[in-house]
Amino acid sequence: MDVVIPKNSTIPIMKTQYYFTCSDNQSCVLVDVYEGERVIAEDNNLLGSFDFSVPCAPRGHIPIKVCFAIDAD
C-alpha cells in the first residue's frame, strides 16, 4: 500500500505514481482506492476499486501509471 496523496494536501492537487507488474505473464492489475490515515488498509474506508488488463510480459517490464486529481468539486 502506498500513499499517493498525503493528508492535509492543498486542493486542487494532482499526483501520479508508477507501478510495475509483479509476476511473469501478469495479465490483469487490480487497484483498490482507500480513504484514511491508518497503516492497515482494512482499517480505512474503501472508496472503490478498478482493474484493467495489461499485455503479458516478464515481471517489472510493464509500467502502470496511476494518477489521481482532486479539485474543489
N, CA, C, O and CB atoms as a CASP TS submission, in Angstrom:
PFRMAT TS
TARGET T0000
AUTHOR 0000-0000-0000
METHOD Language model
MODEL 1
PARENT N/A
ATOM      1  N   MET     1       0.846  -1.166   0.000  1.00  0.00           N
ATOM      2  CA  MET     1       0.000   0.000   0.000  1.00  0.00           C
ATOM      3  C   MET     1       0.894   1.232   0.000  1.00  0.00           C
ATOM      4  O   MET     1       1.849   1.320   0.772  1.00  0.00           O
ATOM      5  CB  MET     1      -0.964  -0.004   1.214  1.00  0.00           C
ATOM      6  N   ASP     2       0.577   2.174  -0.866  1.00  0.00           N
ATOM      7  CA  ASP     2       1.325   3.425  -0.952  1.00  0.00           C
ATOM      8  C   ASP     2       0.380   4.604  -0.771  1.00  0.00           C
ATOM      9  O   ASP     2      -0.777   4.555  -1.190  1.00  0.00           O
ATOM     10  CB  ASP     2       2.071   3.529  -2.302  1.00  0.00           C
ATOM     11  N   VAL     3       0.875   5.653  -0.152  1.00  0.00           N
ATOM     12  CA  VAL     3       0.122   6.899  -0.044  1.00  0.00           C
ATOM     13  C   VAL     3       0.421   7.712  -1.290  1.00  0.00           C
ATOM     14  O   VAL     3       1.565   8.100  -1.526  1.00  0.00           O
ATOM     15  CB  VAL     3       0.489   7.697   1.265  1.00  0.00           C
ATOM     16  N   VAL     4      -0.608   7.969  -2.089  1.00  0.00           N
ATOM     17  CA  VAL     4      -0.415   8.760  -3.299  1.00  0.00           C
ATOM     18  C   VAL     4      -0.642  10.234  -2.989  1.00  0.00           C
ATOM     19  O   VAL     4       0.142  11.082  -3.414  1.00  0.00           O
ATOM     20  CB  VAL     4      -1.365   8.287  -4.424  1.00  0.00           C
ATOM     21  N   ILE     5      -1.706  10.548  -2.253  1.00  0.00           N
ATOM     22  CA  ILE     5      -1.969  11.930  -1.844  1.00  0.00           C
ATOM     23  C   ILE     5      -1.924  11.976  -0.322  1.00  0.00           C
ATOM     24  O   ILE     5      -2.796  11.407   0.334  1.00  0.00           O
ATOM     25  CB  ILE     5      -3.358  12.446  -2.392  1.00  0.00           C
ATOM     26  N   PRO     6      -0.929  12.640   0.252  1.00  0.00           N
ATOM     27  CA  PRO     6      -0.818  12.695   1.711  1.00  0.00           C
ATOM     28  C   PRO     6      -1.901  13.572   2.325  1.00  0.00           C
ATOM     29  O   PRO     6      -2.485  14.420   1.652  1.00  0.00           O
ATOM     30  CB  PRO     6       0.555  13.212   2.116  1.00  0.00           C
ATOM     31  N   LYS     7      -2.161  13.357   3.613  1.00  0.00           N
ATOM     32  CA  LYS     7      -3.178  14.155   4.302  1.00  0.00           C
ATOM     33  C   LYS     7      -2.753  15.615   4.364  1.00  0.00           C
ATOM     34  O   LYS     7      -1.567  15.937   4.285  1.00  0.00           O
ATOM     35  CB  LYS     7      -3.429  13.611   5.723  1.00  0.00           C
ATOM     36  N   ASN     8      -3.732  16.480   4.505  1.00  0.00           N
ATOM     37  CA  ASN     8      -3.553  17.935   4.585  1.00  0.00           C
ATOM     38  C   ASN     8      -2.930  18.525   3.322  1.00  0.00           C
ATOM     39  O   ASN     8      -2.259  19.555   3.391  1.00  0.00           O
ATOM     40  CB  ASN     8      -2.689  18.283   5.779  1.00  0.00           C
ATOM     41  N   SER     9      -3.139  17.890   2.174  1.00  0.00           N
ATOM     42  CA  SER     9      -2.670  18.447   0.904  1.00  0.00           C
ATOM     43  C   SER     9      -3.629  19.548   0.464  1.00  0.00           C
ATOM     44  O   SER     9      -4.835  19.462   0.691  1.00  0.00           O
ATOM     45  CB  SER     9      -2.558  17.339  -0.191  1.00  0.00           C
ATOM     46  N   THR    10      -3.084  20.569  -0.160  1.00  0.00           N
ATOM     47  CA  THR    10      -3.932  21.658  -0.641  1.00  0.00           C
ATOM     48  C   THR    10      -4.701  21.212  -1.877  1.00  0.00           C
ATOM     49  O   THR    10      -4.216  20.412  -2.677  1.00  0.00           O
ATOM     50  CB  THR    10      -3.089  22.912  -0.955  1.00  0.00           C
ATOM     51  N   ILE    11      -5.899  21.743  -2.014  1.00  0.00           N
ATOM     52  CA  ILE    11      -6.764  21.412  -3.151  1.00  0.00           C
ATOM     53  C   ILE    11      -6.785  22.622  -4.066  1.00  0.00           C
ATOM     54  O   ILE    11      -6.902  23.734  -3.551  1.00  0.00           O
ATOM     55  CB  ILE    11      -8.223  21.018  -2.687  1.00  0.00           C
ATOM     56  N   PRO    12      -6.685  22.500  -5.344  1.00  0.00           N
ATOM     57  CA  PRO    12      -6.621  21.293  -6.171  1.00  0.00           C
ATOM     58  C   PRO    12      -5.231  20.661  -6.151  1.00  0.00           C
ATOM     59  O   PRO    12      -4.223  21.331  -5.925  1.00  0.00           O
ATOM     60  CB  PRO    12      -7.017  21.619  -7.606  1.00  0.00           C
ATOM     61  N   ILE    13      -5.209  19.354  -6.394  1.00  0.00           N
ATOM     62  CA  ILE    13      -3.956  18.610  -6.403  1.00  0.00           C
ATOM     63  C   ILE    13      -4.051  17.481  -7.422  1.00  0.00           C
ATOM     64  O   ILE    13      -5.121  16.919  -7.652  1.00  0.00           O
ATOM     65  CB  ILE    13      -3.628  18.054  -4.993  1.00  0.00           C
ATOM     66  N   MET    14      -2.920  17.164  -8.019  1.00  0.00           N
ATOM     67  CA  MET    14      -2.845  16.023  -8.927  1.00  0.00           C
ATOM     68  C   MET    14      -1.515  15.308  -8.659  1.00  0.00           C
ATOM     69  O   MET    14      -0.448  15.918  -8.714  1.00  0.00           O
ATOM     70  CB  MET    14      -2.965  16.477 -10.440  1.00  0.00           C
ATOM     71  N   LYS    15      -1.598  14.020  -8.372  1.00  0.00           N
ATOM     72  CA  LYS    15      -0.413  13.218  -8.070  1.00  0.00           C
ATOM     73  C   LYS    15      -0.396  11.989  -8.955  1.00  0.00           C
ATOM     74  O   LYS    15      -1.442  11.428  -9.284  1.00  0.00           O
ATOM     75  CB  LYS    15      -0.379  12.812  -6.577  1.00  0.00           C
ATOM     76  N   THR    16       0.801  11.577  -9.337  1.00  0.00           N
ATOM     77  CA  THR    16       0.992  10.411 -10.190  1.00  0.00           C
ATOM     78  C   THR    16       1.987   9.461  -9.534  1.00  0.00           C
ATOM     79  O   THR    16       2.987   9.895  -8.961  1.00  0.00           O
ATOM     80  CB  THR    16       1.481  10.830 -11.600  1.00  0.00           C
ATOM     81  N   GLN    17       1.709   8.181  -9.619  1.00  0.00           N
ATOM     82  CA  GLN    17       2.584   7.147  -9.077  1.00  0.00           C
ATOM     83  C   GLN    17       2.737   6.058 -10.142  1.00  0.00           C
ATOM     84  O   GLN    17       1.764   5.698 -10.804  1.00  0.00           O
ATOM     85  CB  GLN    17       2.014   6.558  -7.730  1.00  0.00           C
ATOM     86  N   TYR    18       3.937   5.542 -10.306  1.00  0.00           N
ATOM     87  CA  TYR    18       4.191   4.461 -11.255  1.00  0.00           C
ATOM     88  C   TYR    18       4.385   3.156 -10.505  1.00  0.00           C
ATOM     89  O   TYR    18       5.059   3.105  -9.476  1.00  0.00           O
ATOM     90  CB  TYR    18       5.425   4.771 -12.130  1.00  0.00           C
ATOM     91  N   TYR    19       3.781   2.099 -11.040  1.00  0.00           N
ATOM     92  CA  TYR    19       3.932   0.749 -10.513  1.00  0.00           C
ATOM     93  C   TYR    19       4.346  -0.161 -11.657  1.00  0.00           C
ATOM     94  O   TYR    19       4.236   0.213 -12.825  1.00  0.00           O
ATOM     95  CB  TYR    19       2.616   0.246  -9.842  1.00  0.00           C
ATOM     96  N   PHE    20       4.820  -1.350 -11.327  1.00  0.00           N
ATOM     97  CA  PHE    20       5.244  -2.311 -12.332  1.00  0.00           C
ATOM     98  C   PHE    20       4.619  -3.662 -12.030  1.00  0.00           C
ATOM     99  O   PHE    20       4.264  -3.957 -10.889  1.00  0.00           O
ATOM    100  CB  PHE    20       6.783  -2.419 -12.383  1.00  0.00           C
ATOM    101  N   THR    21       4.488  -4.480 -13.070  1.00  0.00           N
ATOM    102  CA  THR    21       3.943  -5.814 -12.866  1.00  0.00           C
ATOM    103  C   THR    21       4.834  -6.596 -11.906  1.00  0.00           C
ATOM    104  O   THR    21       6.053  -6.427 -11.900  1.00  0.00           O
ATOM    105  CB  THR    21       3.806  -6.559 -14.210  1.00  0.00           C
ATOM    106  N   CYS    22       4.218  -7.451 -11.095  1.00  0.00           N
ATOM    107  CA  CYS    22       4.987  -8.142 -10.053  1.00  0.00           C
ATOM    108  C   CYS    22       5.204  -9.618 -10.340  1.00  0.00           C
ATOM    109  O   CYS    22       5.920 -10.288  -9.596  1.00  0.00           O
ATOM    110  CB  CYS    22       4.294  -7.998  -8.732  1.00  0.00           C
ATOM    111  N   SER    23       4.603 -10.138 -11.400  1.00  0.00           N
ATOM    112  CA  SER    23       4.840 -11.542 -11.738  1.00  0.00           C
ATOM    113  C   SER    23       4.950 -11.696 -13.252  1.00  0.00           C
ATOM    114  O   SER    23       4.477 -10.848 -14.008  1.00  0.00           O
ATOM    115  CB  SER    23       3.707 -12.444 -11.179  1.00  0.00           C
ATOM    116  N   ASP    24       5.572 -12.776 -13.680  1.00  0.00           N
ATOM    117  CA  ASP    24       5.705 -13.049 -15.106  1.00  0.00           C
ATOM    118  C   ASP    24       4.338 -13.339 -15.721  1.00  0.00           C
ATOM    119  O   ASP    24       3.498 -14.002 -15.111  1.00  0.00           O
ATOM    120  CB  ASP    24       6.664 -14.232 -15.344  1.00  0.00           C
ATOM    121  N   ASN    25       4.129 -12.838 -16.924  1.00  0.00           N
ATOM    122  CA  ASN    25       2.897 -13.054 -17.687  1.00  0.00           C
ATOM    123  C   ASN    25       1.639 -12.598 -16.947  1.00  0.00           C
ATOM    124  O   ASN    25       0.575 -13.199 -17.101  1.00  0.00           O
ATOM    125  CB  ASN    25       2.768 -14.515 -18.033  1.00  0.00           C
ATOM    126  N   GLN    26       1.756 -11.554 -16.158  1.00  0.00           N
ATOM    127  CA  GLN    26       0.605 -10.978 -15.462  1.00  0.00           C
ATOM    128  C   GLN    26      -0.279 -10.282 -16.485  1.00  0.00           C
ATOM    129  O   GLN    26       0.206  -9.480 -17.284  1.00  0.00           O
ATOM    130  CB  GLN    26       1.055  -9.981 -14.342  1.00  0.00           C
ATOM    131  N   SER    27      -1.570 -10.584 -16.465  1.00  0.00           N
ATOM    132  CA  SER    27      -2.461 -10.041 -17.486  1.00  0.00           C
ATOM    133  C   SER    27      -3.470  -9.049 -16.934  1.00  0.00           C
ATOM    134  O   SER    27      -4.161  -8.392 -17.713  1.00  0.00           O
ATOM    135  CB  SER    27      -3.185 -11.156 -18.168  1.00  0.00           C
ATOM    136  N   CYS    28      -3.581  -8.917 -15.616  1.00  0.00           N
ATOM    137  CA  CYS    28      -4.581  -8.035 -15.016  1.00  0.00           C
ATOM    138  C   CYS    28      -3.985  -7.345 -13.792  1.00  0.00           C
ATOM    139  O   CYS    28      -3.182  -7.931 -13.067  1.00  0.00           O
ATOM    140  CB  CYS    28      -5.860  -8.829 -14.628  1.00  0.00           C
ATOM    141  N   VAL    29      -4.384  -6.102 -13.575  1.00  0.00           N
ATOM    142  CA  VAL    29      -3.929  -5.341 -12.414  1.00  0.00           C
ATOM    143  C   VAL    29      -5.165  -4.830 -11.682  1.00  0.00           C
ATOM    144  O   VAL    29      -6.056  -4.247 -12.299  1.00  0.00           O
ATOM    145  CB  VAL    29      -2.981  -4.156 -12.835  1.00  0.00           C
ATOM    146  N   LEU    30      -5.223  -5.044 -10.381  1.00  0.00           N
ATOM    147  CA  LEU    30      -6.322  -4.585  -9.542  1.00  0.00           C
ATOM    148  C   LEU    30      -5.809  -3.466  -8.642  1.00  0.00           C
ATOM    149  O   LEU    30      -4.803  -3.637  -7.954  1.00  0.00           O
ATOM    150  CB  LEU    30      -6.918  -5.757  -8.698  1.00  0.00           C
ATOM    151  N   VAL    31      -6.491  -2.328  -8.642  1.00  0.00           N
ATOM    152  CA  VAL    31      -6.109  -1.186  -7.815  1.00  0.00           C
ATOM    153  C   VAL    31      -7.275  -0.860  -6.890  1.00  0.00           C
ATOM    154  O   VAL    31      -8.379  -0.574  -7.352  1.00  0.00           O
ATOM    155  CB  VAL    31      -5.721   0.053  -8.694  1.00  0.00           C
ATOM    156  N   ASP    32      -7.027  -0.904  -5.589  1.00  0.00           N
ATOM    157  CA  ASP    32      -8.018  -0.511  -4.591  1.00  0.00           C
ATOM    158  C   ASP    32      -7.687   0.900  -4.119  1.00  0.00           C
ATOM    159  O   ASP    32      -6.522   1.233  -3.905  1.00  0.00           O
ATOM    160  CB  ASP    32      -8.047  -1.515  -3.389  1.00  0.00           C
ATOM    161  N   VAL    33      -8.719   1.724  -3.958  1.00  0.00           N
ATOM    162  CA  VAL    33      -8.537   3.111  -3.526  1.00  0.00           C
ATOM    163  C   VAL    33      -9.171   3.264  -2.150  1.00  0.00           C
ATOM    164  O   VAL    33     -10.368   3.036  -1.973  1.00  0.00           O
ATOM    165  CB  VAL    33      -9.165   4.122  -4.554  1.00  0.00           C
ATOM    166  N   TYR    34      -8.342   3.655  -1.171  1.00  0.00           N
ATOM    167  CA  TYR    34      -8.798   3.809   0.206  1.00  0.00           C
ATOM    168  C   TYR    34      -8.700   5.265   0.644  1.00  0.00           C
ATOM    169  O   TYR    34      -7.883   6.035   0.138  1.00  0.00           O
ATOM    170  CB  TYR    34      -7.980   2.914   1.146  1.00  0.00           C
ATOM    171  N   GLU    35      -9.556   5.618   1.598  1.00  0.00           N
ATOM    172  CA  GLU    35      -9.523   6.922   2.236  1.00  0.00           C
ATOM    173  C   GLU    35      -9.245   6.679   3.715  1.00  0.00           C
ATOM    174  O   GLU    35      -9.943   5.895   4.358  1.00  0.00           O
ATOM    175  CB  GLU    35     -10.869   7.719   2.015  1.00  0.00           C
ATOM    176  N   GLY    36      -8.242   7.338   4.250  1.00  0.00           N
ATOM    177  CA  GLY    36      -7.936   7.181   5.662  1.00  0.00           C
ATOM    178  C   GLY    36      -6.468   7.352   5.949  1.00  0.00           C
ATOM    179  O   GLY    36      -5.649   7.513   5.044  1.00  0.00           O
ATOM    180  N   GLU    37      -6.149   7.314   7.238  1.00  0.00           N
ATOM    181  CA  GLU    37      -4.781   7.558   7.675  1.00  0.00           C
ATOM    182  C   GLU    37      -4.151   6.357   8.373  1.00  0.00           C
ATOM    183  O   GLU    37      -3.005   6.436   8.815  1.00  0.00           O
ATOM    184  CB  GLU    37      -4.750   8.741   8.591  1.00  0.00           C
ATOM    185  N   ARG    38      -4.872   5.261   8.479  1.00  0.00           N
ATOM    186  CA  ARG    38      -4.352   4.081   9.166  1.00  0.00           C
ATOM    187  C   ARG    38      -3.346   3.342   8.302  1.00  0.00           C
ATOM    188  O   ARG    38      -3.406   3.411   7.074  1.00  0.00           O
ATOM    189  CB  ARG    38      -5.489   3.146   9.555  1.00  0.00           C
ATOM    190  N   VAL    39      -2.427   2.640   8.935  1.00  0.00           N
ATOM    191  CA  VAL    39      -1.393   1.903   8.224  1.00  0.00           C
ATOM    192  C   VAL    39      -1.978   0.649   7.563  1.00  0.00           C
ATOM    193  O   VAL    39      -1.590   0.303   6.447  1.00  0.00           O
ATOM    194  CB  VAL    39      -0.254   1.521   9.185  1.00  0.00           C
ATOM    195  N   ILE    40      -2.894  -0.022   8.234  1.00  0.00           N
ATOM    196  CA  ILE    40      -3.511  -1.235   7.720  1.00  0.00           C
ATOM    197  C   ILE    40      -4.690  -0.854   6.836  1.00  0.00           C
ATOM    198  O   ILE    40      -5.568  -0.098   7.251  1.00  0.00           O
ATOM    199  CB  ILE    40      -3.964  -2.165   8.877  1.00  0.00           C
ATOM    200  N   ALA    41      -4.705  -1.380   5.617  1.00  0.00           N
ATOM    201  CA  ALA    41      -5.713  -0.990   4.632  1.00  0.00           C
ATOM    202  C   ALA    41      -7.134  -1.282   5.100  1.00  0.00           C
ATOM    203  O   ALA    41      -8.029  -0.469   4.869  1.00  0.00           O
ATOM    204  CB  ALA    41      -5.455  -1.701   3.325  1.00  0.00           C
ATOM    205  N   GLU    42      -7.363  -2.403   5.743  1.00  0.00           N
ATOM    206  CA  GLU    42      -8.732  -2.745   6.134  1.00  0.00           C
ATOM    207  C   GLU    42      -9.279  -1.842   7.231  1.00  0.00           C
ATOM    208  O   GLU    42     -10.483  -1.860   7.486  1.00  0.00           O
ATOM    209  CB  GLU    42      -8.791  -4.179   6.591  1.00  0.00           C
ATOM    210  N   ASP    43      -8.426  -1.049   7.893  1.00  0.00           N
ATOM    211  CA  ASP    43      -8.882  -0.083   8.887  1.00  0.00           C
ATOM    212  C   ASP    43      -9.353   1.220   8.245  1.00  0.00           C
ATOM    213  O   ASP    43      -9.901   2.082   8.932  1.00  0.00           O
ATOM    214  CB  ASP    43      -7.771   0.204   9.882  1.00  0.00           C
ATOM    215  N   ASN    44      -9.148   1.372   6.947  1.00  0.00           N
ATOM    216  CA  ASN    44      -9.538   2.579   6.221  1.00  0.00           C
ATOM    217  C   ASN    44     -10.827   2.339   5.439  1.00  0.00           C
ATOM    218  O   ASN    44     -11.318   1.213   5.367  1.00  0.00           O
ATOM    219  CB  ASN    44      -8.411   3.026   5.270  1.00  0.00           C
ATOM    220  N   ASN    45     -11.363   3.396   4.862  1.00  0.00           N
ATOM    221  CA  ASN    45     -12.607   3.336   4.107  1.00  0.00           C
ATOM    222  C   ASN    45     -12.302   3.054   2.636  1.00  0.00           C
ATOM    223  O   ASN    45     -11.594   3.826   1.988  1.00  0.00           O
ATOM    224  CB  ASN    45     -13.408   4.655   4.258  1.00  0.00           C
ATOM    225  N   LEU    46     -12.835   1.948   2.108  1.00  0.00           N
ATOM    226  CA  LEU    46     -12.643   1.603   0.701  1.00  0.00           C
ATOM    227  C   LEU    46     -13.549   2.478  -0.152  1.00  0.00           C
ATOM    228  O   LEU    46     -14.773   2.391  -0.053  1.00  0.00           O
ATOM    229  CB  LEU    46     -12.931   0.096   0.446  1.00  0.00           C
ATOM    230  N   LEU    47     -12.951   3.323  -0.991  1.00  0.00           N
ATOM    231  CA  LEU    47     -13.724   4.188  -1.879  1.00  0.00           C
ATOM    232  C   LEU    47     -14.148   3.468  -3.145  1.00  0.00           C
ATOM    233  O   LEU    47     -15.222   3.737  -3.682  1.00  0.00           O
ATOM    234  CB  LEU    47     -12.923   5.420  -2.238  1.00  0.00           C
ATOM    235  N   GLY    48     -13.320   2.560  -3.625  1.00  0.00           N
ATOM    236  CA  GLY    48     -13.633   1.822  -4.836  1.00  0.00           C
ATOM    237  C   GLY    48     -12.417   1.073  -5.326  1.00  0.00           C
ATOM    238  O   GLY    48     -11.324   1.197  -4.774  1.00  0.00           O
ATOM    239  N   SER    49     -12.623   0.299  -6.363  1.00  0.00           N
ATOM    240  CA  SER    49     -11.519  -0.435  -6.951  1.00  0.00           C
ATOM    241  C   SER    49     -11.735  -0.518  -8.453  1.00  0.00           C
ATOM    242  O   SER    49     -12.862  -0.435  -8.941  1.00  0.00           O
ATOM    243  CB  SER    49     -11.388  -1.848  -6.327  1.00  0.00           C
ATOM    244  N   PHE    50     -10.653  -0.680  -9.162  1.00  0.00           N
ATOM    245  CA  PHE    50     -10.752  -0.859 -10.599  1.00  0.00           C
ATOM    246  C   PHE    50      -9.653  -1.808 -11.048  1.00  0.00           C
ATOM    247  O   PHE    50      -8.582  -1.877 -10.445  1.00  0.00           O
ATOM    248  CB  PHE    50     -10.654   0.498 -11.342  1.00  0.00           C
ATOM    249  N   ASP    51      -9.938  -2.528 -12.108  1.00  0.00           N
ATOM    250  CA  ASP    51      -8.940  -3.431 -12.657  1.00  0.00           C
ATOM    251  C   ASP    51      -8.872  -3.231 -14.160  1.00  0.00           C
ATOM    252  O   ASP    51      -9.850  -2.848 -14.802  1.00  0.00           O
ATOM    253  CB  ASP    51      -9.265  -4.904 -12.308  1.00  0.00           C
ATOM    254  N   PHE    52      -7.720  -3.492 -14.691  1.00  0.00           N
ATOM    255  CA  PHE    52      -7.517  -3.335 -16.124  1.00  0.00           C
ATOM    256  C   PHE    52      -6.505  -4.362 -16.594  1.00  0.00           C
ATOM    257  O   PHE    52      -5.691  -4.863 -15.818  1.00  0.00           O
ATOM    258  CB  PHE    52      -7.047  -1.902 -16.470  1.00  0.00           C
ATOM    259  N   SER    53      -6.573  -4.658 -17.860  1.00  0.00           N
ATOM    260  CA  SER    53      -5.687  -5.680 -18.405  1.00  0.00           C
ATOM    261  C   SER    53      -4.431  -5.025 -18.984  1.00  0.00           C
ATOM    262  O   SER    53      -4.465  -3.907 -19.497  1.00  0.00           O
ATOM    263  CB  SER    53      -6.415  -6.515 -19.488  1.00  0.00           C
ATOM    264  N   VAL    54      -3.341  -5.751 -18.884  1.00  0.00           N
ATOM    265  CA  VAL    54      -2.055  -5.313 -19.424  1.00  0.00           C
ATOM    266  C   VAL    54      -1.532  -6.429 -20.316  1.00  0.00           C
ATOM    267  O   VAL    54      -1.891  -7.589 -20.115  1.00  0.00           O
ATOM    268  CB  VAL    54      -1.029  -4.963 -18.278  1.00  0.00           C
ATOM    269  N   PRO    55      -0.700  -6.113 -21.286  1.00  0.00           N
ATOM    270  CA  PRO    55      -0.137  -7.179 -22.122  1.00  0.00           C
ATOM    271  C   PRO    55       0.801  -8.069 -21.307  1.00  0.00           C
ATOM    272  O   PRO    55       1.524  -7.583 -20.437  1.00  0.00           O
ATOM    273  CB  PRO    55       0.615  -6.578 -23.329  1.00  0.00           C
ATOM    274  N   CYS    56       0.787  -9.347 -21.587  1.00  0.00           N
ATOM    275  CA  CYS    56       1.658 -10.290 -20.876  1.00  0.00           C
ATOM    276  C   CYS    56       3.122  -9.986 -21.190  1.00  0.00           C
ATOM    277  O   CYS    56       3.496  -9.827 -22.352  1.00  0.00           O
ATOM    278  CB  CYS    56       1.315 -11.756 -21.259  1.00  0.00           C
ATOM    279  N   ALA    57       3.930  -9.909 -20.161  1.00  0.00           N
ATOM    280  CA  ALA    57       5.352  -9.597 -20.322  1.00  0.00           C
ATOM    281  C   ALA    57       6.094 -10.099 -19.093  1.00  0.00           C
ATOM    282  O   ALA    57       5.460 -10.470 -18.106  1.00  0.00           O
ATOM    283  CB  ALA    57       5.581  -8.060 -20.526  1.00  0.00           C
ATOM    284  N   PRO    58       7.419 -10.119 -19.129  1.00  0.00           N
ATOM    285  CA  PRO    58       8.177 -10.500 -17.929  1.00  0.00           C
ATOM    286  C   PRO    58       7.927  -9.518 -16.783  1.00  0.00           C
ATOM    287  O   PRO    58       7.538  -8.371 -17.001  1.00  0.00           O
ATOM    288  CB  PRO    58       9.683 -10.568 -18.245  1.00  0.00           C
ATOM    289  N   ARG    59       8.156  -9.987 -15.583  1.00  0.00           N
ATOM    290  CA  ARG    59       7.943  -9.185 -14.380  1.00  0.00           C
ATOM    291  C   ARG    59       8.744  -7.884 -14.430  1.00  0.00           C
ATOM    292  O   ARG    59       9.924  -7.890 -14.780  1.00  0.00           O
ATOM    293  CB  ARG    59       8.326  -9.988 -13.134  1.00  0.00           C
ATOM    294  N   GLY    60       8.095  -6.768 -14.079  1.00  0.00           N
ATOM    295  CA  GLY    60       8.765  -5.485 -13.994  1.00  0.00           C
ATOM    296  C   GLY    60       8.925  -4.744 -15.305  1.00  0.00           C
ATOM    297  O   GLY    60       9.542  -3.679 -15.316  1.00  0.00           O
ATOM    298  N   HIS    61       8.400  -5.252 -16.411  1.00  0.00           N
ATOM    299  CA  HIS    61       8.595  -4.609 -17.701  1.00  0.00           C
ATOM    300  C   HIS    61       7.442  -3.721 -18.132  1.00  0.00           C
ATOM    301  O   HIS    61       7.602  -2.918 -19.051  1.00  0.00           O
ATOM    302  CB  HIS    61       8.823  -5.641 -18.733  1.00  0.00           C
ATOM    303  N   ILE    62       6.288  -3.841 -17.497  1.00  0.00           N
ATOM    304  CA  ILE    62       5.131  -3.045 -17.881  1.00  0.00           C
ATOM    305  C   ILE    62       4.916  -1.955 -16.832  1.00  0.00           C
ATOM    306  O   ILE    62       4.502  -2.267 -15.715  1.00  0.00           O
ATOM    307  CB  ILE    62       3.858  -3.938 -18.031  1.00  0.00           C
ATOM    308  N   PRO    63       5.186  -0.681 -17.156  1.00  0.00           N
ATOM    309  CA  PRO    63       4.903   0.385 -16.197  1.00  0.00           C
ATOM    310  C   PRO    63       3.405   0.687 -16.167  1.00  0.00           C
ATOM    311  O   PRO    63       2.751   0.732 -17.209  1.00  0.00           O
ATOM    312  CB  PRO    63       5.701   1.660 -16.548  1.00  0.00           C
ATOM    313  N   ILE    64       2.877   0.889 -14.980  1.00  0.00           N
ATOM    314  CA  ILE    64       1.467   1.198 -14.788  1.00  0.00           C
ATOM    315  C   ILE    64       1.395   2.562 -14.124  1.00  0.00           C
ATOM    316  O   ILE    64       1.875   2.738 -13.004  1.00  0.00           O
ATOM    317  CB  ILE    64       0.738   0.098 -13.931  1.00  0.00           C
ATOM    318  N   LYS    65       0.803   3.514 -14.804  1.00  0.00           N
ATOM    319  CA  LYS    65       0.725   4.885 -14.308  1.00  0.00           C
ATOM    320  C   LYS    65      -0.634   5.097 -13.655  1.00  0.00           C
ATOM    321  O   LYS    65      -1.671   4.958 -14.305  1.00  0.00           O
ATOM    322  CB  LYS    65       0.956   5.912 -15.456  1.00  0.00           C
ATOM    323  N   VAL    66      -0.627   5.434 -12.361  1.00  0.00           N
ATOM    324  CA  VAL    66      -1.847   5.718 -11.617  1.00  0.00           C
ATOM    325  C   VAL    66      -1.818   7.195 -11.258  1.00  0.00           C
ATOM    326  O   VAL    66      -0.874   7.678 -10.633  1.00  0.00           O
ATOM    327  CB  VAL    66      -1.975   4.813 -10.332  1.00  0.00           C
ATOM    328  N   CYS    67      -2.861   7.901 -11.661  1.00  0.00           N
ATOM    329  CA  CYS    67      -2.929   9.347 -11.454  1.00  0.00           C
ATOM    330  C   CYS    67      -4.236   9.707 -10.781  1.00  0.00           C
ATOM    331  O   CYS    67      -5.301   9.270 -11.216  1.00  0.00           O
ATOM    332  CB  CYS    67      -2.785  10.105 -12.787  1.00  0.00           C
ATOM    333  N   PHE    68      -4.166  10.506  -9.716  1.00  0.00           N
ATOM    334  CA  PHE    68      -5.353  10.988  -9.005  1.00  0.00           C
ATOM    335  C   PHE    68      -5.358  12.505  -9.053  1.00  0.00           C
ATOM    336  O   PHE    68      -4.335  13.149  -8.820  1.00  0.00           O
ATOM    337  CB  PHE    68      -5.381  10.477  -7.527  1.00  0.00           C
ATOM    338  N   ALA    69      -6.504  13.063  -9.354  1.00  0.00           N
ATOM    339  CA  ALA    69      -6.688  14.516  -9.364  1.00  0.00           C
ATOM    340  C   ALA    69      -7.881  14.860  -8.496  1.00  0.00           C
ATOM    341  O   ALA    69      -8.957  14.283  -8.656  1.00  0.00           O
ATOM    342  CB  ALA    69      -6.885  15.056 -10.812  1.00  0.00           C
ATOM    343  N   ILE    70      -7.700  15.790  -7.586  1.00  0.00           N
ATOM    344  CA  ILE    70      -8.772  16.230  -6.694  1.00  0.00           C
ATOM    345  C   ILE    70      -8.940  17.725  -6.872  1.00  0.00           C
ATOM    346  O   ILE    70      -7.975  18.486  -6.812  1.00  0.00           O
ATOM    347  CB  ILE    70      -8.468  15.870  -5.200  1.00  0.00           C
ATOM    348  N   ASP    71     -10.200  18.139  -7.095  1.00  0.00           N
ATOM    349  CA  ASP    71     -10.495  19.562  -7.194  1.00  0.00           C
ATOM    350  C   ASP    71     -11.563  19.927  -6.163  1.00  0.00           C
ATOM    351  O   ASP    71     -12.003  19.071  -5.395  1.00  0.00           O
ATOM    352  CB  ASP    71     -10.961  19.934  -8.629  1.00  0.00           C
ATOM    353  N   ALA    72     -11.973  21.170  -6.143  1.00  0.00           N
ATOM    354  CA  ALA    72     -12.915  21.659  -5.139  1.00  0.00           C
ATOM    355  C   ALA    72     -14.302  21.068  -5.303  1.00  0.00           C
ATOM    356  O   ALA    72     -15.074  21.064  -4.345  1.00  0.00           O
ATOM    357  CB  ALA    72     -13.000  23.157  -5.199  1.00  0.00           C
ATOM    358  N   ASP    73     -14.646  20.571  -6.477  1.00  0.00           N
ATOM    359  CA  ASP    73     -15.969  19.997  -6.698  1.00  0.00           C
ATOM    360  C   ASP    73     -15.970  18.578  -6.223  1.00  0.00           C
ATOM    361  O   ASP    73     -16.992  17.897  -6.314  1.00  0.00           O
ATOM    362  CB  ASP    73     -16.379  20.072  -8.174  1.00  0.00           C
TER
END
